[in-house]
Amino acid sequence: MSDIDQTLAGRKKTHGSFKEHAGVAQALKDSLRGHAGWCELTWEQREAVDMICHKLARIIAGNPNEPDHWHDIIGYARLVEKAISHEEI
């Protein structure tokens, strides 16, 4: 098994199957982008929302007890908090 295949096999344990993860992530993102409020978000807020959806999809499709998923969500929320408070990011 190649290095990348070993990495992918490990990720499947924490992130779930790519197909399932992709379906959940895209459904979340489509739902949010279809709302009028999406147009009110800054680039940073949009990216953070996309990444939070990505992390939520990993929680749903993969291992919900993986601390990194939750830690990353906190991180993206903190980046937006800093941006809207005009702190350096």
PyMOL Python script that loads the backbone (N, CA, C, O; Angstrom):
from pymol import cmd

cmd.read_pdbstr("""\
ATOM      1  N   MET A   1       0.854  -1.177   0.000  1.00  0.00           N
ATOM      2  CA  MET A   1       0.000   0.000   0.000  1.00  0.00           C
ATOM      3  C   MET A   1       0.903   1.245   0.000  1.00  0.00           C
ATOM      4  O   MET A   1       1.856   1.333   0.774  1.00  0.00           O
ATOM      5  N   SER A   2       0.590   2.189  -0.870  1.00  0.00           N
ATOM      6  CA  SER A   2       1.396   3.403  -0.959  1.00  0.00           C
ATOM      7  C   SER A   2       1.168   4.297   0.263  1.00  0.00           C
ATOM      8  O   SER A   2       0.213   4.108   1.018  1.00  0.00           O
ATOM      9  N   ASP A   3       2.057   5.265   0.440  1.00  0.00           N
ATOM     10  CA  ASP A   3       1.923   6.199   1.566  1.00  0.00           C
ATOM     11  C   ASP A   3       0.586   6.923   1.531  1.00  0.00           C
ATOM     12  O   ASP A   3      -0.077   7.062   2.559  1.00  0.00           O
ATOM     13  N   ILE A   4       0.190   7.385   0.352  1.00  0.00           N
ATOM     14  CA  ILE A   4      -1.073   8.135   0.251  1.00  0.00           C
ATOM     15  C   ILE A   4      -2.266   7.219   0.547  1.00  0.00           C
ATOM     16  O   ILE A   4      -3.237   7.650   1.169  1.00  0.00           O
ATOM     17  N   ASP A   5      -2.198   5.967   0.107  1.00  0.00           N
ATOM     18  CA  ASP A   5      -3.285   5.027   0.413  1.00  0.00           C
ATOM     19  C   ASP A   5      -3.362   4.738   1.910  1.00  0.00           C
ATOM     20  O   ASP A   5      -4.453   4.560   2.451  1.00  0.00           O
ATOM     21  N   GLN A   6      -2.221   4.689   2.578  1.00  0.00           N
ATOM     22  CA  GLN A   6      -2.209   4.501   4.030  1.00  0.00           C
ATOM     23  C   GLN A   6      -2.831   5.716   4.722  1.00  0.00           C
ATOM     24  O   GLN A   6      -3.600   5.575   5.673  1.00  0.00           O
ATOM     25  N   THR A   7      -2.491   6.894   4.239  1.00  0.00           N
ATOM     26  CA  THR A   7      -3.074   8.117   4.796  1.00  0.00           C
ATOM     27  C   THR A   7      -4.583   8.114   4.610  1.00  0.00           C
ATOM     28  O   THR A   7      -5.328   8.412   5.544  1.00  0.00           O
ATOM     29  N   LEU A   8      -5.034   7.779   3.409  1.00  0.00           N
ATOM     30  CA  LEU A   8      -6.472   7.760   3.126  1.00  0.00           C
ATOM     31  C   LEU A   8      -7.202   6.730   3.976  1.00  0.00           C
ATOM     32  O   LEU A   8      -8.317   6.983   4.431  1.00  0.00           O
ATOM     33  N   ALA A   9      -6.597   5.592   4.191  1.00  0.00           N
ATOM     34  CA  ALA A   9      -7.216   4.557   5.035  1.00  0.00           C
ATOM     35  C   ALA A   9      -7.351   5.057   6.470  1.00  0.00           C
ATOM     36  O   ALA A   9      -8.365   4.810   7.122  1.00  0.00           O
ATOM     37  N   GLY A  10      -6.343   5.752   6.956  1.00  0.00           N
ATOM     38  CA  GLY A  10      -6.430   6.313   8.303  1.00  0.00           C
ATOM     39  C   GLY A  10      -7.496   7.383   8.409  1.00  0.00           C
ATOM     40  O   GLY A  10      -8.235   7.443   9.391  1.00  0.00           O
ATOM     41  N   ARG A  11      -7.572   8.225   7.395  1.00  0.00           N
ATOM     42  CA  ARG A  11      -8.579   9.305   7.406  1.00  0.00           C
ATOM     43  C   ARG A  11     -10.002   8.741   7.354  1.00  0.00           C
ATOM     44  O   ARG A  11     -10.921   9.305   7.947  1.00  0.00           O
ATOM     45  N   LYS A  12     -10.173   7.632   6.644  1.00  0.00           N
ATOM     46  CA  LYS A  12     -11.507   7.035   6.558  1.00  0.00           C
ATOM     47  C   LYS A  12     -12.027   6.654   7.939  1.00  0.00           C
ATOM     48  O   LYS A  12     -13.231   6.704   8.190  1.00  0.00           O
ATOM     49  N   LYS A  13     -11.116   6.274   8.831  1.00  0.00           N
ATOM     50  CA  LYS A  13     -11.519   5.902  10.186  1.00  0.00           C
ATOM     51  C   LYS A  13     -12.030   7.110  10.981  1.00  0.00           C
ATOM     52  O   LYS A  13     -12.966   6.983  11.769  1.00  0.00           O
ATOM     53  N   THR A  14     -11.419   8.269  10.774  1.00  0.00           N
ATOM     54  CA  THR A  14     -11.832   9.456  11.528  1.00  0.00           C
ATOM     55  C   THR A  14     -12.830  10.316  10.763  1.00  0.00           C
ATOM     56  O   THR A  14     -13.681  10.966  11.371  1.00  0.00           O
ATOM     57  N   HIS A  15     -12.733  10.327   9.431  1.00  0.00           N
ATOM     58  CA  HIS A  15     -13.558  11.236   8.622  1.00  0.00           C
ATOM     59  C   HIS A  15     -14.718  10.541   7.919  1.00  0.00           C
ATOM     60  O   HIS A  15     -15.586  11.212   7.361  1.00  0.00           O
ATOM     61  N   GLY A  16     -14.750   9.220   7.935  1.00  0.00           N
ATOM     62  CA  GLY A  16     -15.781   8.483   7.212  1.00  0.00           C
ATOM     63  C   GLY A  16     -15.422   8.349   5.747  1.00  0.00           C
ATOM     64  O   GLY A  16     -14.369   8.818   5.314  1.00  0.00           O
ATOM     65  N   SER A  17     -16.291   7.713   4.985  1.00  0.00           N
ATOM     66  CA  SER A  17     -16.023   7.540   3.556  1.00  0.00           C
ATOM     67  C   SER A  17     -16.105   8.894   2.863  1.00  0.00           C
ATOM     68  O   SER A  17     -16.922   9.739   3.230  1.00  0.00           O
ATOM     69  N   PHE A  18     -15.266   9.095   1.872  1.00  0.00           N
ATOM     70  CA  PHE A  18     -15.243  10.362   1.156  1.00  0.00           C
ATOM     71  C   PHE A  18     -16.594  10.632   0.500  1.00  0.00           C
ATOM     72  O   PHE A  18     -17.066  11.768   0.498  1.00  0.00           O
ATOM     73  N   LYS A  19     -17.212   9.601  -0.052  1.00  0.00           N
ATOM     74  CA  LYS A  19     -18.495   9.764  -0.734  1.00  0.00           C
ATOM     75  C   LYS A  19     -19.570  10.256   0.247  1.00  0.00           C
ATOM     76  O   LYS A  19     -20.304  11.197  -0.053  1.00  0.00           O
ATOM     77  N   GLU A  20     -19.657   9.626   1.397  1.00  0.00           N
ATOM     78  CA  GLU A  20     -20.661  10.036   2.387  1.00  0.00           C
ATOM     79  C   GLU A  20     -20.357  11.445   2.910  1.00  0.00           C
ATOM     80  O   GLU A  20     -21.251  12.285   3.007  1.00  0.00           O
ATOM     81  N   HIS A  21     -19.105  11.687   3.238  1.00  0.00           N
ATOM     82  CA  HIS A  21     -18.702  13.008   3.720  1.00  0.00           C
ATOM     83  C   HIS A  21     -19.038  14.084   2.700  1.00  0.00           C
ATOM     84  O   HIS A  21     -19.586  15.128   3.052  1.00  0.00           O
ATOM     85  N   ALA A  22     -18.708  13.832   1.434  1.00  0.00           N
ATOM     86  CA  ALA A  22     -18.963  14.811   0.378  1.00  0.00           C
ATOM     87  C   ALA A  22     -20.457  15.112   0.245  1.00  0.00           C
ATOM     88  O   ALA A  22     -20.841  16.266   0.056  1.00  0.00           O
ATOM     89  N   GLY A  23     -21.287  14.096   0.341  1.00  0.00           N
ATOM     90  CA  GLY A  23     -22.733  14.300   0.244  1.00  0.00           C
ATOM     91  C   GLY A  23     -23.273  15.165   1.365  1.00  0.00           C
ATOM     92  O   GLY A  23     -24.072  16.071   1.129  1.00  0.00           O
ATOM     93  N   VAL A  24     -22.840  14.887   2.581  1.00  0.00           N
ATOM     94  CA  VAL A  24     -23.292  15.676   3.734  1.00  0.00           C
ATOM     95  C   VAL A  24     -22.783  17.114   3.617  1.00  0.00           C
ATOM     96  O   VAL A  24     -23.543  18.061   3.819  1.00  0.00           O
ATOM     97  N   ALA A  25     -21.500  17.276   3.291  1.00  0.00           N
ATOM     98  CA  ALA A  25     -20.906  18.613   3.205  1.00  0.00           C
ATOM     99  C   ALA A  25     -21.583  19.451   2.133  1.00  0.00           C
ATOM    100  O   ALA A  25     -21.905  20.615   2.370  1.00  0.00           O
ATOM    101  N   GLN A  26     -21.800  18.879   0.966  1.00  0.00           N
ATOM    102  CA  GLN A  26     -22.404  19.642  -0.125  1.00  0.00           C
ATOM    103  C   GLN A  26     -23.861  19.997   0.182  1.00  0.00           C
ATOM    104  O   GLN A  26     -24.318  21.081  -0.180  1.00  0.00           O
ATOM    105  N   ALA A  27     -24.588  19.104   0.838  1.00  0.00           N
ATOM    106  CA  ALA A  27     -25.978  19.418   1.216  1.00  0.00           C
ATOM    107  C   ALA A  27     -26.017  20.581   2.203  1.00  0.00           C
ATOM    108  O   ALA A  27     -26.850  21.478   2.076  1.00  0.00           O
ATOM    109  N   LEU A  28     -25.120  20.568   3.184  1.00  0.00           N
ATOM    110  CA  LEU A  28     -25.063  21.675   4.147  1.00  0.00           C
ATOM    111  C   LEU A  28     -24.733  22.987   3.451  1.00  0.00           C
ATOM    112  O   LEU A  28     -25.398  23.999   3.670  1.00  0.00           O
ATOM    113  N   LYS A  29     -23.702  22.964   2.612  1.00  0.00           N
ATOM    114  CA  LYS A  29     -23.265  24.180   1.919  1.00  0.00           C
ATOM    115  C   LYS A  29     -24.344  24.701   0.979  1.00  0.00           C
ATOM    116  O   LYS A  29     -24.588  25.906   0.930  1.00  0.00           O
ATOM    117  N   ASP A  30     -24.995  23.810   0.233  1.00  0.00           N
ATOM    118  CA  ASP A  30     -26.074  24.234  -0.671  1.00  0.00           C
ATOM    119  C   ASP A  30     -27.205  24.892   0.098  1.00  0.00           C
ATOM    120  O   ASP A  30     -27.754  25.904  -0.339  1.00  0.00           O
ATOM    121  N   SER A  31     -27.551  24.324   1.232  1.00  0.00           N
ATOM    122  CA  SER A  31     -28.634  24.868   2.050  1.00  0.00           C
ATOM    123  C   SER A  31     -28.315  26.293   2.497  1.00  0.00           C
ATOM    124  O   SER A  31     -29.167  27.178   2.419  1.00  0.00           O
ATOM    125  N   LEU A  32     -27.103  26.508   2.959  1.00  0.00           N
ATOM    126  CA  LEU A  32     -26.715  27.829   3.452  1.00  0.00           C
ATOM    127  C   LEU A  32     -26.545  28.837   2.327  1.00  0.00           C
ATOM    128  O   LEU A  32     -26.934  29.996   2.471  1.00  0.00           O
ATOM    129  N   ARG A  33     -25.975  28.413   1.218  1.00  0.00           N
ATOM    130  CA  ARG A  33     -25.773  29.326   0.088  1.00  0.00           C
ATOM    131  C   ARG A  33     -27.088  29.737  -0.555  1.00  0.00           C
ATOM    132  O   ARG A  33     -27.157  30.767  -1.227  1.00  0.00           O
ATOM    133  N   GLY A  34     -28.129  28.941  -0.356  1.00  0.00           N
ATOM    134  CA  GLY A  34     -29.441  29.267  -0.905  1.00  0.00           C
ATOM    135  C   GLY A  34     -30.201  30.305  -0.093  1.00  0.00           C
ATOM    136  O   GLY A  34     -31.267  30.757  -0.512  1.00  0.00           O
ATOM    137  N   HIS A  35     -29.676  30.682   1.046  1.00  0.00           N
ATOM    138  CA  HIS A  35     -30.333  31.653   1.918  1.00  0.00           C
ATOM    139  C   HIS A  35     -29.850  33.055   1.581  1.00  0.00           C
ATOM    140  O   HIS A  35     -28.680  33.253   1.253  1.00  0.00           O
ATOM    141  N   ALA A  36     -30.750  34.024   1.663  1.00  0.00           N
ATOM    142  CA  ALA A  36     -30.405  35.413   1.333  1.00  0.00           C
ATOM    143  C   ALA A  36     -29.265  35.949   2.193  1.00  0.00           C
ATOM    144  O   ALA A  36     -28.493  36.789   1.730  1.00  0.00           O
ATOM    145  N   GLY A  37     -29.147  35.488   3.416  1.00  0.00           N
ATOM    146  CA  GLY A  37     -28.106  35.959   4.313  1.00  0.00           C
ATOM    147  C   GLY A  37     -26.698  35.640   3.834  1.00  0.00           C
ATOM    148  O   GLY A  37     -25.740  36.291   4.252  1.00  0.00           O
ATOM    149  N   TRP A  38     -26.560  34.650   2.965  1.00  0.00           N
ATOM    150  CA  TRP A  38     -25.244  34.282   2.451  1.00  0.00           C
ATOM    151  C   TRP A  38     -24.555  35.488   1.790  1.00  0.00           C
ATOM    152  O   TRP A  38     -23.347  35.677   1.933  1.00  0.00           O
ATOM    153  N   CYS A  39     -25.324  36.280   1.081  1.00  0.00           N
ATOM    154  CA  CYS A  39     -24.771  37.431   0.367  1.00  0.00           C
ATOM    155  C   CYS A  39     -24.267  38.518   1.317  1.00  0.00           C
ATOM    156  O   CYS A  39     -23.504  39.392   0.907  1.00  0.00           O
ATOM    157  N   GLU A  40     -24.681  38.469   2.559  1.00  0.00           N
ATOM    158  CA  GLU A  40     -24.265  39.467   3.547  1.00  0.00           C
ATOM    159  C   GLU A  40     -22.930  39.128   4.200  1.00  0.00           C
ATOM    160  O   GLU A  40     -22.351  39.962   4.896  1.00  0.00           O
ATOM    161  N   LEU A  41     -22.440  37.916   3.983  1.00  0.00           N
ATOM    162  CA  LEU A  41     -21.209  37.471   4.627  1.00  0.00           C
ATOM    163  C   LEU A  41     -19.979  37.996   3.900  1.00  0.00           C
ATOM    164  O   LEU A  41     -19.980  38.159   2.680  1.00  0.00           O
ATOM    165  N   THR A  42     -18.924  38.257   4.679  1.00  0.00           N
ATOM    166  CA  THR A  42     -17.635  38.607   4.091  1.00  0.00           C
ATOM    167  C   THR A  42     -16.992  37.342   3.532  1.00  0.00           C
ATOM    168  O   THR A  42     -17.464  36.231   3.775  1.00  0.00           O
ATOM    169  N   TRP A  43     -15.907  37.526   2.777  1.00  0.00           N
ATOM    170  CA  TRP A  43     -15.181  36.365   2.263  1.00  0.00           C
ATOM    171  C   TRP A  43     -14.706  35.468   3.397  1.00  0.00           C
ATOM    172  O   TRP A  43     -14.794  34.243   3.316  1.00  0.00           O
ATOM    173  N   GLU A  44     -14.202  36.096   4.454  1.00  0.00           N
ATOM    174  CA  GLU A  44     -13.707  35.312   5.587  1.00  0.00           C
ATOM    175  C   GLU A  44     -14.834  34.523   6.251  1.00  0.00           C
ATOM    176  O   GLU A  44     -14.654  33.363   6.620  1.00  0.00           O
ATOM    177  N   GLN A  45     -15.994  35.160   6.399  1.00  0.00           N
ATOM    178  CA  GLN A  45     -17.137  34.487   7.016  1.00  0.00           C
ATOM    179  C   GLN A  45     -17.617  33.339   6.132  1.00  0.00           C
ATOM    180  O   GLN A  45     -17.937  32.263   6.636  1.00  0.00           O
ATOM    181  N   ARG A  46     -17.670  33.559   4.822  1.00  0.00           N
ATOM    182  CA  ARG A  46     -18.098  32.490   3.912  1.00  0.00           C
ATOM    183  C   ARG A  46     -17.161  31.291   3.999  1.00  0.00           C
ATOM    184  O   ARG A  46     -17.603  30.145   4.065  1.00  0.00           O
ATOM    185  N   GLU A  47     -15.865  31.573   3.996  1.00  0.00           N
ATOM    186  CA  GLU A  47     -14.900  30.476   4.063  1.00  0.00           C
ATOM    187  C   GLU A  47     -15.015  29.734   5.387  1.00  0.00           C
ATOM    188  O   GLU A  47     -14.953  28.505   5.418  1.00  0.00           O
ATOM    189  N   ALA A  48     -15.180  30.465   6.469  1.00  0.00           N
ATOM    190  CA  ALA A  48     -15.331  29.819   7.774  1.00  0.00           C
ATOM    191  C   ALA A  48     -16.590  28.964   7.813  1.00  0.00           C
ATOM    192  O   ALA A  48     -16.562  27.849   8.334  1.00  0.00           O
ATOM    193  N   VAL A  49     -17.688  29.466   7.273  1.00  0.00           N
ATOM    194  CA  VAL A  49     -18.925  28.687   7.232  1.00  0.00           C
ATOM    195  C   VAL A  49     -18.718  27.418   6.394  1.00  0.00           C
ATOM    196  O   VAL A  49     -19.144  26.334   6.790  1.00  0.00           O
ATOM    197  N   ASP A  50     -18.061  27.559   5.233  1.00  0.00           N
ATOM    198  CA  ASP A  50     -17.772  26.379   4.415  1.00  0.00           C
ATOM    199  C   ASP A  50     -16.945  25.358   5.180  1.00  0.00           C
ATOM    200  O   ASP A  50     -17.236  24.162   5.147  1.00  0.00           O
ATOM    201  N   MET A  51     -15.918  25.832   5.866  1.00  0.00           N
ATOM    202  CA  MET A  51     -15.040  24.911   6.591  1.00  0.00           C
ATOM    203  C   MET A  51     -15.750  24.289   7.798  1.00  0.00           C
ATOM    204  O   MET A  51     -15.519  23.124   8.121  1.00  0.00           O
ATOM    205  N   ILE A  52     -16.601  25.054   8.452  1.00  0.00           N
ATOM    206  CA  ILE A  52     -17.376  24.492   9.563  1.00  0.00           C
ATOM    207  C   ILE A  52     -18.323  23.415   9.037  1.00  0.00           C
ATOM    208  O   ILE A  52     -18.493  22.376   9.674  1.00  0.00           O
ATOM    209  N   CYS A  53     -18.941  23.655   7.881  1.00  0.00           N
ATOM    210  CA  CYS A  53     -19.780  22.619   7.263  1.00  0.00           C
ATOM    211  C   CYS A  53     -18.947  21.376   6.956  1.00  0.00           C
ATOM    212  O   CYS A  53     -19.387  20.248   7.177  1.00  0.00           O
ATOM    213  N   HIS A  54     -17.755  21.600   6.449  1.00  0.00           N
ATOM    214  CA  HIS A  54     -16.839  20.498   6.140  1.00  0.00           C
ATOM    215  C   HIS A  54     -16.547  19.675   7.404  1.00  0.00           C
ATOM    216  O   HIS A  54     -16.575  18.445   7.378  1.00  0.00           O
ATOM    217  N   LYS A  55     -16.271  20.368   8.487  1.00  0.00           N
ATOM    218  CA  LYS A  55     -15.972  19.683   9.749  1.00  0.00           C
ATOM    219  C   LYS A  55     -17.210  18.987  10.308  1.00  0.00           C
ATOM    220  O   LYS A  55     -17.111  17.879  10.836  1.00  0.00           O
ATOM    221  N   LEU A  56     -18.373  19.624  10.198  1.00  0.00           N
ATOM    222  CA  LEU A  56     -19.619  18.989  10.640  1.00  0.00           C
ATOM    223  C   LEU A  56     -19.888  17.707   9.847  1.00  0.00           C
ATOM    224  O   LEU A  56     -20.338  16.705  10.402  1.00  0.00           O
ATOM    225  N   ALA A  57     -19.609  17.754   8.556  1.00  0.00           N
ATOM    226  CA  ALA A  57     -19.801  16.562   7.729  1.00  0.00           C
ATOM    227  C   ALA A  57     -18.878  15.437   8.184  1.00  0.00           C
ATOM    228  O   ALA A  57     -19.267  14.270   8.166  1.00  0.00           O
ATOM    229  N   ARG A  58     -17.661  15.779   8.591  1.00  0.00           N
ATOM    230  CA  ARG A  58     -16.749  14.755   9.112  1.00  0.00           C
ATOM    231  C   ARG A  58     -17.291  14.148  10.398  1.00  0.00           C
ATOM    232  O   ARG A  58     -17.149  12.949  10.637  1.00  0.00           O
ATOM    233  N   ILE A  59     -17.904  14.971  11.212  1.00  0.00           N
ATOM    234  CA  ILE A  59     -18.494  14.482  12.463  1.00  0.00           C
ATOM    235  C   ILE A  59     -19.635  13.515  12.165  1.00  0.00           C
ATOM    236  O   ILE A  59     -19.743  12.461  12.793  1.00  0.00           O
ATOM    237  N   ILE A  60     -20.480  13.872  11.212  1.00  0.00           N
ATOM    238  CA  ILE A  60     -21.644  13.046  10.877  1.00  0.00           C
ATOM    239  C   ILE A  60     -21.240  11.769  10.143  1.00  0.00           C
ATOM    240  O   ILE A  60     -21.758  10.692  10.440  1.00  0.00           O
ATOM    241  N   ALA A  61     -20.313  11.883   9.183  1.00  0.00           N
ATOM    242  CA  ALA A  61     -19.937  10.737   8.353  1.00  0.00           C
ATOM    243  C   ALA A  61     -18.859   9.872   9.000  1.00  0.00           C
ATOM    244  O   ALA A  61     -18.716   8.696   8.663  1.00  0.00           O
ATOM    245  N   GLY A  62     -18.105  10.454   9.925  1.00  0.00           N
ATOM    246  CA  GLY A  62     -16.973   9.738  10.501  1.00  0.00           C
ATOM    247  C   GLY A  62     -17.108   9.529  11.995  1.00  0.00           C
ATOM    248  O   GLY A  62     -18.163   9.144  12.497  1.00  0.00           O
ATOM    249  N   ASN A  63     -16.030   9.789  12.682  1.00  0.00           N
ATOM    250  CA  ASN A  63     -15.971   9.573  14.124  1.00  0.00           C
ATOM    251  C   ASN A  63     -16.338  10.864  14.861  1.00  0.00           C
ATOM    252  O   ASN A  63     -15.559  11.817  14.846  1.00  0.00           O
ATOM    253  N   PRO A  64     -17.503  10.913  15.501  1.00  0.00           N
ATOM    254  CA  PRO A  64     -17.906  12.133  16.198  1.00  0.00           C
ATOM    255  C   PRO A  64     -17.087  12.414  17.458  1.00  0.00           C
ATOM    256  O   PRO A  64     -17.184  13.497  18.036  1.00  0.00           O
ATOM    257  N   ASN A  65     -16.293  11.451  17.875  1.00  0.00           N
ATOM    258  CA  ASN A  65     -15.474  11.615  19.069  1.00  0.00           C
ATOM    259  C   ASN A  65     -14.035  12.021  18.750  1.00  0.00           C
ATOM    260  O   ASN A  65     -13.172  11.976  19.626  1.00  0.00           O
ATOM    261  N   GLU A  66     -13.775  12.413  17.511  1.00  0.00           N
ATOM    262  CA  GLU A  66     -12.444  12.872  17.114  1.00  0.00           C
ATOM    263  C   GLU A  66     -12.295  14.323  17.559  1.00  0.00           C
ATOM    264  O   GLU A  66     -12.954  15.202  17.005  1.00  0.00           O
ATOM    265  N   PRO A  67     -11.446  14.591  18.544  1.00  0.00           N
ATOM    266  CA  PRO A  67     -11.313  15.953  19.073  1.00  0.00           C
ATOM    267  C   PRO A  67     -10.930  16.996  18.028  1.00  0.00           C
ATOM    268  O   PRO A  67     -11.357  18.147  18.119  1.00  0.00           O
ATOM    269  N   ASP A  68     -10.127  16.607  17.034  1.00  0.00           N
ATOM    270  CA  ASP A  68      -9.701  17.582  16.025  1.00  0.00           C
ATOM    271  C   ASP A  68     -10.867  18.213  15.278  1.00  0.00           C
ATOM    272  O   ASP A  68     -10.804  19.390  14.922  1.00  0.00           O
ATOM    273  N   HIS A  69     -11.935  17.449  15.033  1.00  0.00           N
ATOM    274  CA  HIS A  69     -13.091  18.015  14.333  1.00  0.00           C
ATOM    275  C   HIS A  69     -13.645  19.203  15.119  1.00  0.00           C
ATOM    276  O   HIS A  69     -13.890  20.269  14.554  1.00  0.00           O
ATOM    277  N   TRP A  70     -13.832  19.017  16.388  1.00  0.00           N
ATOM    278  CA  TRP A  70     -14.417  20.043  17.253  1.00  0.00           C
ATOM    279  C   TRP A  70     -13.448  21.207  17.444  1.00  0.00           C
ATOM    280  O   TRP A  70     -13.851  22.370  17.461  1.00  0.00           O
ATOM    281  N   HIS A  71     -12.188  20.884  17.586  1.00  0.00           N
ATOM    282  CA  HIS A  71     -11.157  21.906  17.757  1.00  0.00           C
ATOM    283  C   HIS A  71     -11.089  22.811  16.521  1.00  0.00           C
ATOM    284  O   HIS A  71     -10.967  24.031  16.638  1.00  0.00           O
ATOM    285  N   ASP A  72     -11.170  22.198  15.345  1.00  0.00           N
ATOM    286  CA  ASP A  72     -11.121  22.977  14.104  1.00  0.00           C
ATOM    287  C   ASP A  72     -12.322  23.909  13.967  1.00  0.00           C
ATOM    288  O   ASP A  72     -12.178  25.038  13.497  1.00  0.00           O
ATOM    289  N   ILE A  73     -13.503  23.447  14.373  1.00  0.00           N
ATOM    290  CA  ILE A  73     -14.691  24.310  14.329  1.00  0.00           C
ATOM    291  C   ILE A  73     -14.478  25.537  15.207  1.00  0.00           C
ATOM    292  O   ILE A  73     -14.784  26.659  14.803  1.00  0.00           O
ATOM    293  N   ILE A  74     -13.955  25.318  16.403  1.00  0.00           N
ATOM    294  CA  ILE A  74     -13.653  26.436  17.305  1.00  0.00           C
ATOM    295  C   ILE A  74     -12.665  27.395  16.637  1.00  0.00           C
ATOM    296  O   ILE A  74     -12.812  28.614  16.729  1.00  0.00           O
ATOM    297  N   GLY A  75     -11.668  26.838  15.972  1.00  0.00           N
ATOM    298  CA  GLY A  75     -10.660  27.663  15.314  1.00  0.00           C
ATOM    299  C   GLY A  75     -11.236  28.542  14.223  1.00  0.00           C
ATOM    300  O   GLY A  75     -10.900  29.724  14.145  1.00  0.00           O
ATOM    301  N   TYR A  76     -12.091  27.996  13.383  1.00  0.00           N
ATOM    302  CA  TYR A  76     -12.690  28.806  12.316  1.00  0.00           C
ATOM    303  C   TYR A  76     -13.610  29.880  12.888  1.00  0.00           C
ATOM    304  O   TYR A  76     -13.635  31.005  12.388  1.00  0.00           O
ATOM    305  N   ALA A  77     -14.355  29.544  13.918  1.00  0.00           N
ATOM    306  CA  ALA A  77     -15.207  30.541  14.564  1.00  0.00           C
ATOM    307  C   ALA A  77     -14.357  31.654  15.182  1.00  0.00           C
ATOM    308  O   ALA A  77     -14.726  32.827  15.125  1.00  0.00           O
ATOM    309  N   ARG A  78     -13.235  31.285  15.763  1.00  0.00           N
ATOM    310  CA  ARG A  78     -12.339  32.285  16.370  1.00  0.00           C
ATOM    311  C   ARG A  78     -11.745  33.210  15.311  1.00  0.00           C
ATOM    312  O   ARG A  78     -11.603  34.409  15.550  1.00  0.00           O
ATOM    313  N   LEU A  79     -11.398  32.671  14.152  1.00  0.00           N
ATOM    314  CA  LEU A  79     -10.873  33.512  13.082  1.00  0.00           C
ATOM    315  C   LEU A  79     -11.886  34.567  12.653  1.00  0.00           C
ATOM    316  O   LEU A  79     -11.516  35.716  12.412  1.00  0.00           O
ATOM    317  N   VAL A  80     -13.151  34.192  12.556  1.00  0.00           N
ATOM    318  CA  VAL A  80     -14.188  35.164  12.195  1.00  0.00           C
ATOM    319  C   VAL A  80     -14.362  36.178  13.318  1.00  0.00           C
ATOM    320  O   VAL A  80     -14.489  37.376  13.069  1.00  0.00           O
ATOM    321  N   GLU A  81     -14.368  35.693  14.544  1.00  0.00           N
ATOM    322  CA  GLU A  81     -14.490  36.603  15.683  1.00  0.00           C
ATOM    323  C   GLU A  81     -13.380  37.650  15.646  1.00  0.00           C
ATOM    324  O   GLU A  81     -13.633  38.834  15.867  1.00  0.00           O
ATOM    325  N   LYS A  82     -12.162  37.220  15.368  1.00  0.00           N
ATOM    326  CA  LYS A  82     -11.046  38.150  15.287  1.00  0.00           C
ATOM    327  C   LYS A  82     -11.209  39.117  14.113  1.00  0.00           C
ATOM    328  O   LYS A  82     -10.906  40.304  14.235  1.00  0.00           O
ATOM    329  N   ALA A  83     -11.679  38.614  12.995  1.00  0.00           N
ATOM    330  CA  ALA A  83     -11.859  39.463  11.808  1.00  0.00           C
ATOM    331  C   ALA A  83     -12.903  40.558  12.055  1.00  0.00           C
ATOM    332  O   ALA A  83     -12.689  41.712  11.684  1.00  0.00           O
ATOM    333  N   ILE A  84     -14.012  40.205  12.671  1.00  0.00           N
ATOM    334  CA  ILE A  84     -15.057  41.216  12.881  1.00  0.00           C
ATOM    335  C   ILE A  84     -14.723  42.155  14.040  1.00  0.00           C
ATOM    336  O   ILE A  84     -15.334  43.213  14.191  1.00  0.00           O
ATOM    337  N   SER A  85     -13.748  41.754  14.852  1.00  0.00           N
ATOM    338  CA  SER A  85     -13.270  42.618  15.924  1.00  0.00           C
ATOM    339  C   SER A  85     -12.038  43.414  15.487  1.00  0.00           C
ATOM    340  O   SER A  85     -11.446  44.145  16.281  1.00  0.00           O
ATOM    341  N   HIS A  86     -11.668  43.265  14.232  1.00  0.00           N
ATOM    342  CA  HIS A  86     -10.524  43.954  13.632  1.00  0.00           C
ATOM    343  C   HIS A  86      -9.208  43.604  14.315  1.00  0.00           C
ATOM    344  O   HIS A  86      -8.302  44.433  14.409  1.00  0.00           O
ATOM    345  N   GLU A  87      -9.116  42.369  14.787  1.00  0.00           N
ATOM    346  CA  GLU A  87      -7.861  41.873  15.327  1.00  0.00           C
ATOM    347  C   GLU A  87      -7.080  41.248  14.168  1.00  0.00           C
ATOM    348  O   GLU A  87      -7.662  40.851  13.159  1.00  0.00           O
ATOM    349  N   GLU A  88      -5.789  41.167  14.322  1.00  0.00           N
ATOM    350  CA  GLU A  88      -4.958  40.552  13.293  1.00  0.00           C
ATOM    351  C   GLU A  88      -5.276  39.062  13.217  1.00  0.00           C
ATOM    352  O   GLU A  88      -5.362  38.378  14.237  1.00  0.00           O
ATOM    353  N   ILE A  89      -5.449  38.573  11.988  1.00  0.00           N
ATOM    354  CA  ILE A  89      -5.674  37.136  11.801  1.00  0.00           C
ATOM    355  C   ILE A  89      -4.603  36.542  10.920  1.00  0.00           C
ATOM    356  O   ILE A  89      -4.623  35.341  10.648  1.00  0.00           O
TER     357      ILE A  89
END
""", "prot")
cmd.dss("prot")
cmd.show_as("cartoon", "prot")
cmd.util.cbc("prot")
cmd.orient("prot")
